[in-house]
Amino acid sequence: MENLVISPAAAAAKVGDIIEWINKDIFAHTATARSGDWDVTIAAKKTAATVLKKAGTVEYYCRFHPNMKATLTIAP
């Protein structure tokens, strides 16, 4: 997360993988799954992580900056 953009905007992983978000901006962001699977807050200049628990395609965004969006495809 940098300059109000989530990069990459599309990524793939597997159930059990740990996803780490790196916030390079000077303000907080979230990684909020539209499915409700996770809602991670990432402080400014910090990192945060979550373990993927189920397969599927998950769209997520920043609750503070809704224009920041991405998609994660999770394989079993």
Phi, psi and omega in degrees: 000117181204138180055042179060035178226138171266124182226127004282156180283342176222134180214166179229148179204183179235156175305135182095343177292153174259124177260129179243128175258136179246119180262109179265359181277170182266010177221162184289153174226171170232159167242097187247115180286131178297335179283348183087003183293329177204158175210095187253129175262132181241112180295160178304134177059028181233177175237158175211158185218161173213153176264132180281127188252341179212154182283157177141178175257123185241122171271137177222164186205174174263122179297329181282332183223078188301344176287347177276111185224154176201169179229136178238122177263121185247118179273155179296000000 
